[in-house]
Amino acid sequence: MLWDQLFGTYFNPDRPSSADIGIIGKVSRSFIGQLVQPFLKSGRRQILGRKPSAD
């Protein structure tokens, strides 16, 4: 890729991005929230797309 870019022969066609990344539920918008979310019970339920538990 480096040589192609140097010599002007690099070609990267546009591709539609895949919106399906394997996560069904909601992911936190903040960076810190994304780091913490998997370690919280409610966060795991959100990621998996399950309803909040009625504790």
Secondary structure as a PSIPRED ss2 file (coil, helix, strand):
# PSIPRED VFORMAT (PSIPRED V4.0)

   1 M C   1.000  0.000  0.000
   2 L H   0.000  1.000  0.000
   3 W H   0.000  1.000  0.000
   4 D H   0.000  1.000  0.000
   5 Q H   0.000  1.000  0.000
   6 L H   0.000  1.000  0.000
   7 F H   0.000  1.000  0.000
   8 G C   1.000  0.000  0.000
   9 T C   1.000  0.000  0.000
  10 Y C   1.000  0.000  0.000
  11 F C   1.000  0.000  0.000
  12 N C   1.000  0.000  0.000
  13 P C   1.000  0.000  0.000
  14 D C   1.000  0.000  0.000
  15 R C   1.000  0.000  0.000
  16 P C   1.000  0.000  0.000
  17 S C   1.000  0.000  0.000
  18 S C   1.000  0.000  0.000
  19 A C   1.000  0.000  0.000
  20 D C   1.000  0.000  0.000
  21 I C   1.000  0.000  0.000
  22 G C   1.000  0.000  0.000
  23 I C   1.000  0.000  0.000
  24 I C   1.000  0.000  0.000
  25 G C   1.000  0.000  0.000
  26 K C   1.000  0.000  0.000
  27 V C   1.000  0.000  0.000
  28 S C   1.000  0.000  0.000
  29 R C   1.000  0.000  0.000
  30 S C   1.000  0.000  0.000
  31 F H   0.000  1.000  0.000
  32 I H   0.000  1.000  0.000
  33 G H   0.000  1.000  0.000
  34 Q H   0.000  1.000  0.000
  35 L H   0.000  1.000  0.000
  36 V H   0.000  1.000  0.000
  37 Q H   0.000  1.000  0.000
  38 P H   0.000  1.000  0.000
  39 F H   0.000  1.000  0.000
  40 L C   1.000  0.000  0.000
  41 K H   0.000  1.000  0.000
  42 S H   0.000  1.000  0.000
  43 G H   0.000  1.000  0.000
  44 R H   0.000  1.000  0.000
  45 R H   0.000  1.000  0.000
  46 Q H   0.000  1.000  0.000
  47 I H   0.000  1.000  0.000
  48 L H   0.000  1.000  0.000
  49 G C   1.000  0.000  0.000
  50 R C   1.000  0.000  0.000
  51 K C   1.000  0.000  0.000
  52 P C   1.000  0.000  0.000
  53 S C   1.000  0.000  0.000
  54 A C   1.000  0.000  0.000
  55 D C   1.000  0.000  0.000
